[in-house]
Amino acid sequence: MAAALVRPRNDKMIAGVCAGLARRFGTTPTTMRVIFLASCLLPGPQFLLYIALWILLPAEDSYREAW
């Protein structure tokens, strides 16, 4: 079973979005950050998606309290 998609309280640089995505998809946070930075070279709404995930993804603490 895959990990839940939440923003971790540890191993985050700005908001923990890349760390949460990395944990969910089984890769390292550094790899996910490099992928995000590389995607910023392409046209598209990457920053808006990051901000949306920052707002929509629950923090790890609140997720554990809900369960």
Biopython code that builds the backbone (N, CA, C, O; Angstrom):
import numpy as np
from Bio.PDB.StructureBuilder import StructureBuilder

atoms = [
    (1, "MET", "N", (0.846, -1.177, 0.000)),
    (1, "MET", "CA", (0.000, 0.000, 0.000)),
    (1, "MET", "C", (0.891, 1.241, 0.000)),
    (1, "MET", "O", (1.892, 1.289, 0.716)),
    (2, "ALA", "N", (0.538, 2.216, -0.781)),
    (2, "ALA", "CA", (1.335, 3.443, -0.886)),
    (2, "ALA", "C", (1.050, 4.354, 0.305)),
    (2, "ALA", "O", (-0.006, 4.278, 0.933)),
    (3, "ALA", "N", (2.003, 5.200, 0.593)),
    (3, "ALA", "CA", (1.858, 6.144, 1.704)),
    (3, "ALA", "C", (0.798, 7.190, 1.352)),
    (3, "ALA", "O", (0.541, 7.479, 0.183)),
    (4, "ALA", "N", (0.203, 7.738, 2.387)),
    (4, "ALA", "CA", (-0.803, 8.782, 2.171)),
    (4, "ALA", "C", (-0.130, 10.044, 1.647)),
    (4, "ALA", "O", (1.033, 10.308, 1.949)),
    (5, "LEU", "N", (-0.858, 10.807, 0.875)),
    (5, "LEU", "CA", (-0.335, 12.042, 0.306)),
    (5, "LEU", "C", (-0.561, 13.176, 1.300)),
    (5, "LEU", "O", (-1.616, 13.810, 1.307)),
    (6, "VAL", "N", (0.436, 13.421, 2.132)),
    (6, "VAL", "CA", (0.399, 14.477, 3.139)),
    (6, "VAL", "C", (1.723, 15.224, 3.122)),
    (6, "VAL", "O", (2.728, 14.711, 2.631)),
    (7, "ARG", "N", (1.718, 16.436, 3.658)),
    (7, "ARG", "CA", (2.949, 17.209, 3.799)),
    (7, "ARG", "C", (3.607, 16.819, 5.113)),
    (7, "ARG", "O", (3.022, 17.025, 6.176)),
    (8, "PRO", "N", (4.825, 16.252, 5.061)),
    (8, "PRO", "CA", (5.487, 15.809, 6.288)),
    (8, "PRO", "C", (5.963, 16.983, 7.136)),
    (8, "PRO", "O", (6.192, 18.079, 6.626)),
    (9, "ARG", "N", (6.106, 16.742, 8.415)),
    (9, "ARG", "CA", (6.599, 17.801, 9.295)),
    (9, "ARG", "C", (8.115, 17.866, 9.279)),
    (9, "ARG", "O", (8.687, 18.902, 9.619)),
    (10, "ASN", "N", (8.781, 16.782, 8.890)),
    (10, "ASN", "CA", (10.242, 16.758, 8.765)),
    (10, "ASN", "C", (10.613, 16.677, 7.287)),
    (10, "ASN", "O", (9.783, 16.329, 6.448)),
    (11, "ASP", "N", (11.842, 16.993, 6.983)),
    (11, "ASP", "CA", (12.392, 16.868, 5.628)),
    (11, "ASP", "C", (11.675, 17.768, 4.623)),
    (11, "ASP", "O", (11.461, 17.373, 3.477)),
    (12, "LYS", "N", (11.309, 18.957, 5.044)),
    (12, "LYS", "CA", (10.703, 19.892, 4.112)),
    (12, "LYS", "C", (11.574, 21.133, 3.995)),
    (12, "LYS", "O", (12.254, 21.523, 4.944)),
    (13, "MET", "N", (11.545, 21.747, 2.817)),
    (13, "MET", "CA", (12.334, 22.950, 2.602)),
    (13, "MET", "C", (11.440, 24.188, 2.648)),
    (13, "MET", "O", (11.736, 25.129, 3.385)),
    (14, "ILE", "N", (10.366, 24.204, 1.885)),
    (14, "ILE", "CA", (9.458, 25.350, 1.894)),
    (14, "ILE", "C", (8.143, 24.935, 2.543)),
    (14, "ILE", "O", (7.819, 25.382, 3.643)),
    (15, "ALA", "N", (7.397, 24.093, 1.868)),
    (15, "ALA", "CA", (6.098, 23.695, 2.404)),
    (15, "ALA", "C", (5.971, 22.190, 2.599)),
    (15, "ALA", "O", (5.020, 21.728, 3.229)),
    (16, "GLY", "N", (6.905, 21.429, 2.071)),
    (16, "GLY", "CA", (6.840, 19.982, 2.204)),
    (16, "GLY", "C", (6.096, 19.287, 1.085)),
    (16, "GLY", "O", (5.843, 18.085, 1.164)),
    (17, "VAL", "N", (5.742, 20.022, 0.043)),
    (17, "VAL", "CA", (4.992, 19.423, -1.058)),
    (17, "VAL", "C", (5.847, 18.392, -1.790)),
    (17, "VAL", "O", (5.385, 17.278, -2.038)),
    (18, "CYS", "N", (7.067, 18.737, -2.135)),
    (18, "CYS", "CA", (7.948, 17.794, -2.843)),
    (18, "CYS", "C", (8.275, 16.587, -1.967)),
    (18, "CYS", "O", (8.341, 15.464, -2.466)),
    (19, "ALA", "N", (8.479, 16.802, -0.681)),
    (19, "ALA", "CA", (8.760, 15.691, 0.225)),
    (19, "ALA", "C", (7.554, 14.766, 0.337)),
    (19, "ALA", "O", (7.711, 13.546, 0.377)),
    (20, "GLY", "N", (6.359, 15.331, 0.386)),
    (20, "GLY", "CA", (5.147, 14.518, 0.440)),
    (20, "GLY", "C", (4.933, 13.724, -0.837)),
    (20, "GLY", "O", (4.568, 12.549, -0.789)),
    (21, "LEU", "N", (5.160, 14.365, -1.983)),
    (21, "LEU", "CA", (5.038, 13.655, -3.258)),
    (21, "LEU", "C", (6.088, 12.561, -3.378)),
    (21, "LEU", "O", (5.803, 11.476, -3.884)),
    (22, "ALA", "N", (7.297, 12.842, -2.915)),
    (22, "ALA", "CA", (8.367, 11.841, -2.967)),
    (22, "ALA", "C", (8.026, 10.636, -2.103)),
    (22, "ALA", "O", (8.233, 9.496, -2.520)),
    (23, "ARG", "N", (7.516, 10.872, -0.926)),
    (23, "ARG", "CA", (7.134, 9.773, -0.034)),
    (23, "ARG", "C", (6.012, 8.951, -0.659)),
    (23, "ARG", "O", (6.012, 7.723, -0.566)),
    (24, "ARG", "N", (5.057, 9.628, -1.296)),
    (24, "ARG", "CA", (3.912, 8.942, -1.902)),
    (24, "ARG", "C", (4.335, 8.070, -3.072)),
    (24, "ARG", "O", (3.827, 6.960, -3.233)),
    (25, "PHE", "N", (5.273, 8.565, -3.902)),
    (25, "PHE", "CA", (5.669, 7.833, -5.097)),
    (25, "PHE", "C", (6.958, 7.037, -4.931)),
    (25, "PHE", "O", (7.461, 6.481, -5.907)),
    (26, "GLY", "N", (7.504, 6.969, -3.719)),
    (26, "GLY", "CA", (8.630, 6.101, -3.426)),
    (26, "GLY", "C", (9.963, 6.559, -3.983)),
    (26, "GLY", "O", (10.767, 5.734, -4.418)),
    (27, "THR", "N", (10.207, 7.836, -3.979)),
    (27, "THR", "CA", (11.485, 8.378, -4.422)),
    (27, "THR", "C", (12.041, 9.284, -3.332)),
    (27, "THR", "O", (11.408, 9.459, -2.291)),
    (28, "THR", "N", (13.199, 9.851, -3.556)),
    (28, "THR", "CA", (13.779, 10.734, -2.550)),
    (28, "THR", "C", (13.272, 12.162, -2.744)),
    (28, "THR", "O", (12.945, 12.558, -3.862)),
    (29, "PRO", "N", (13.206, 12.928, -1.670)),
    (29, "PRO", "CA", (12.784, 14.320, -1.805)),
    (29, "PRO", "C", (13.692, 15.129, -2.730)),
    (29, "PRO", "O", (13.218, 16.014, -3.442)),
    (30, "THR", "N", (14.977, 14.837, -2.726)),
    (30, "THR", "CA", (15.902, 15.556, -3.606)),
    (30, "THR", "C", (15.568, 15.301, -5.073)),
    (30, "THR", "O", (15.595, 16.223, -5.889)),
    (31, "THR", "N", (15.257, 14.069, -5.402)),
    (31, "THR", "CA", (14.872, 13.737, -6.773)),
    (31, "THR", "C", (13.610, 14.480, -7.175)),
    (31, "THR", "O", (13.525, 15.003, -8.286)),
    (32, "MET", "N", (12.637, 14.532, -6.289)),
    (32, "MET", "CA", (11.388, 15.223, -6.595)),
    (32, "MET", "C", (11.620, 16.722, -6.755)),
    (32, "MET", "O", (10.994, 17.357, -7.604)),
    (33, "ARG", "N", (12.503, 17.287, -5.958)),
    (33, "ARG", "CA", (12.821, 18.713, -6.085)),
    (33, "ARG", "C", (13.514, 19.010, -7.403)),
    (33, "ARG", "O", (13.229, 20.026, -8.038)),
    (34, "VAL", "N", (14.418, 18.140, -7.820)),
    (34, "VAL", "CA", (15.098, 18.320, -9.102)),
    (34, "VAL", "C", (14.102, 18.219, -10.253)),
    (34, "VAL", "O", (14.171, 18.996, -11.205)),
    (35, "ILE", "N", (13.185, 17.273, -10.169)),
    (35, "ILE", "CA", (12.151, 17.138, -11.201)),
    (35, "ILE", "C", (11.297, 18.399, -11.255)),
    (35, "ILE", "O", (10.976, 18.882, -12.341)),
    (36, "PHE", "N", (10.928, 18.936, -10.100)),
    (36, "PHE", "CA", (10.122, 20.151, -10.077)),
    (36, "PHE", "C", (10.886, 21.323, -10.682)),
    (36, "PHE", "O", (10.337, 22.076, -11.487)),
    (37, "LEU", "N", (12.153, 21.479, -10.296)),
    (37, "LEU", "CA", (12.947, 22.582, -10.841)),
    (37, "LEU", "C", (13.153, 22.434, -12.348)),
    (37, "LEU", "O", (13.122, 23.425, -13.077)),
    (38, "ALA", "N", (13.361, 21.214, -12.812)),
    (38, "ALA", "CA", (13.502, 20.987, -14.252)),
    (38, "ALA", "C", (12.191, 21.287, -14.980)),
    (38, "ALA", "O", (12.206, 21.800, -16.099)),
    (39, "SER", "N", (11.067, 20.972, -14.354)),
    (39, "SER", "CA", (9.777, 21.242, -14.999)),
    (39, "SER", "C", (9.499, 22.738, -15.092)),
    (39, "SER", "O", (8.699, 23.171, -15.921)),
    (40, "CYS", "N", (10.149, 23.520, -14.253)),
    (40, "CYS", "CA", (9.954, 24.969, -14.306)),
    (40, "CYS", "C", (10.564, 25.576, -15.570)),
    (40, "CYS", "O", (10.247, 26.711, -15.924)),
    (41, "LEU", "N", (11.427, 24.836, -16.245)),
    (41, "LEU", "CA", (11.983, 25.304, -17.509)),
    (41, "LEU", "C", (10.970, 25.194, -18.646)),
    (41, "LEU", "O", (11.117, 25.843, -19.682)),
    (42, "LEU", "N", (9.957, 24.382, -18.452)),
    (42, "LEU", "CA", (8.908, 24.213, -19.447)),
    (42, "LEU", "C", (7.762, 25.177, -19.163)),
    (42, "LEU", "O", (7.535, 25.545, -18.010)),
    (43, "PRO", "N", (7.045, 25.585, -20.193)),
    (43, "PRO", "CA", (5.899, 26.458, -19.938)),
    (43, "PRO", "C", (4.775, 25.682, -19.252)),
    (43, "PRO", "O", (4.546, 24.509, -19.546)),
    (44, "GLY", "N", (4.093, 26.343, -18.352)),
    (44, "GLY", "CA", (2.985, 25.698, -17.655)),
    (44, "GLY", "C", (2.782, 26.274, -16.272)),
    (44, "GLY", "O", (3.535, 27.144, -15.835)),
    (45, "PRO", "N", (1.776, 25.796, -15.593)),
    (45, "PRO", "CA", (1.389, 26.350, -14.290)),
    (45, "PRO", "C", (2.040, 25.634, -13.106)),
    (45, "PRO", "O", (1.351, 25.321, -12.134)),
    (46, "GLN", "N", (3.339, 25.368, -13.160)),
    (46, "GLN", "CA", (3.988, 24.610, -12.101)),
    (46, "GLN", "C", (3.888, 25.306, -10.748)),
    (46, "GLN", "O", (3.592, 24.660, -9.742)),
    (47, "PHE", "N", (4.129, 26.601, -10.711)),
    (47, "PHE", "CA", (4.089, 27.312, -9.430)),
    (47, "PHE", "C", (2.668, 27.362, -8.876)),
    (47, "PHE", "O", (2.465, 27.255, -7.666)),
    (48, "LEU", "N", (1.694, 27.524, -9.757)),
    (48, "LEU", "CA", (0.305, 27.517, -9.288)),
    (48, "LEU", "C", (-0.080, 26.149, -8.745)),
    (48, "LEU", "O", (-0.802, 26.055, -7.752)),
    (49, "LEU", "N", (0.392, 25.099, -9.382)),
    (49, "LEU", "CA", (0.129, 23.742, -8.888)),
    (49, "LEU", "C", (0.782, 23.517, -7.533)),
    (49, "LEU", "O", (0.183, 22.912, -6.645)),
    (50, "TYR", "N", (2.018, 24.006, -7.371)),
    (50, "TYR", "CA", (2.711, 23.870, -6.092)),
    (50, "TYR", "C", (1.938, 24.593, -4.986)),
    (50, "TYR", "O", (1.754, 24.050, -3.896)),
    (51, "ILE", "N", (1.491, 25.811, -5.268)),
    (51, "ILE", "CA", (0.738, 26.578, -4.264)),
    (51, "ILE", "C", (-0.587, 25.896, -3.958)),
    (51, "ILE", "O", (-1.012, 25.859, -2.803)),
    (52, "ALA", "N", (-1.248, 25.352, -4.984)),
    (52, "ALA", "CA", (-2.510, 24.647, -4.757)),
    (52, "ALA", "C", (-2.298, 23.413, -3.884)),
    (52, "ALA", "O", (-3.096, 23.145, -2.986)),
    (53, "LEU", "N", (-1.224, 22.657, -4.143)),
    (53, "LEU", "CA", (-0.937, 21.483, -3.313)),
    (53, "LEU", "C", (-0.565, 21.895, -1.896)),
    (53, "LEU", "O", (-0.906, 21.194, -0.943)),
    (54, "TRP", "N", (0.121, 23.010, -1.743)),
    (54, "TRP", "CA", (0.464, 23.530, -0.424)),
    (54, "TRP", "C", (-0.808, 23.795, 0.383)),
    (54, "TRP", "O", (-0.868, 23.513, 1.580)),
    (55, "ILE", "N", (-1.806, 24.331, -0.280)),
    (55, "ILE", "CA", (-3.058, 24.661, 0.399)),
    (55, "ILE", "C", (-3.919, 23.411, 0.620)),
    (55, "ILE", "O", (-4.520, 23.252, 1.682)),
    (56, "LEU", "N", (-3.977, 22.531, -0.376)),
    (56, "LEU", "CA", (-4.911, 21.408, -0.322)),
    (56, "LEU", "C", (-4.404, 20.178, 0.433)),
    (56, "LEU", "O", (-5.199, 19.454, 1.031)),
    (57, "LEU", "N", (-3.093, 19.936, 0.412)),
    (57, "LEU", "CA", (-2.576, 18.757, 1.115)),
    (57, "LEU", "C", (-2.595, 18.985, 2.622)),
    (57, "LEU", "O", (-2.135, 20.022, 3.100)),
    (58, "PRO", "N", (-3.118, 18.036, 3.359)),
    (58, "PRO", "CA", (-3.118, 18.202, 4.816)),
    (58, "PRO", "C", (-1.714, 17.999, 5.382)),
    (58, "PRO", "O", (-0.906, 17.253, 4.830)),
    (59, "ALA", "N", (-1.450, 18.665, 6.471)),
    (59, "ALA", "CA", (-0.190, 18.457, 7.186)),
    (59, "ALA", "C", (-0.234, 17.079, 7.837)),
    (59, "ALA", "O", (-1.312, 16.568, 8.140)),
    (60, "GLU", "N", (0.913, 16.490, 8.047)),
    (60, "GLU", "CA", (0.986, 15.151, 8.609)),
    (60, "GLU", "C", (0.329, 15.070, 9.980)),
    (60, "GLU", "O", (-0.332, 14.082, 10.301)),
    (61, "ASP", "N", (0.510, 16.112, 10.786)),
    (61, "ASP", "CA", (-0.072, 16.115, 12.130)),
    (61, "ASP", "C", (-1.597, 16.069, 12.079)),
    (61, "ASP", "O", (-2.214, 15.251, 12.762)),
    (62, "SER", "N", (-2.205, 16.930, 11.283)),
    (62, "SER", "CA", (-3.666, 16.969, 11.211)),
    (62, "SER", "C", (-4.227, 15.707, 10.573)),
    (62, "SER", "O", (-5.329, 15.281, 10.918)),
    (63, "TYR", "N", (-3.481, 15.098, 9.643)),
    (63, "TYR", "CA", (-3.931, 13.860, 9.018)),
    (63, "TYR", "C", (-3.967, 12.730, 10.043)),
    (63, "TYR", "O", (-4.920, 11.951, 10.072)),
    (64, "ARG", "N", (-2.942, 12.635, 10.878)),
    (64, "ARG", "CA", (-2.899, 11.572, 11.884)),
    (64, "ARG", "C", (-3.970, 11.767, 12.957)),
    (64, "ARG", "O", (-4.510, 10.792, 13.480)),
    (65, "GLU", "N", (-4.277, 13.012, 13.284)),
    (65, "GLU", "CA", (-5.318, 13.265, 14.270)),
    (65, "GLU", "C", (-6.687, 12.880, 13.744)),
    (65, "GLU", "O", (-7.546, 12.443, 14.509)),
    (66, "ALA", "N", (-6.900, 13.038, 12.434)),
    (66, "ALA", "CA", (-8.187, 12.708, 11.844)),
    (66, "ALA", "C", (-8.420, 11.203, 11.823)),
    (66, "ALA", "O", (-9.569, 10.760, 11.848)),
    (67, "TRP", "N", (-7.357, 10.409, 11.776)),
    (67, "TRP", "CA", (-7.496, 8.955, 11.757)),
    (67, "TRP", "C", (-7.286, 8.455, 13.129)),
    (67, "TRP", "O", (-7.355, 7.248, 13.363)),
]
sb = StructureBuilder()
sb.init_structure("model")
sb.init_model(0)
sb.init_chain("A")
sb.init_seg("    ")
for serial, (resi, resn, name, xyz) in enumerate(atoms, 1):
    if name == "N":
        sb.init_residue(resn, " ", resi, " ")
    sb.init_atom(name, np.array(xyz, "f"), 0.0, 1.0, " ", f" {name:<3s}", serial, name[0])
structure = sb.get_structure()
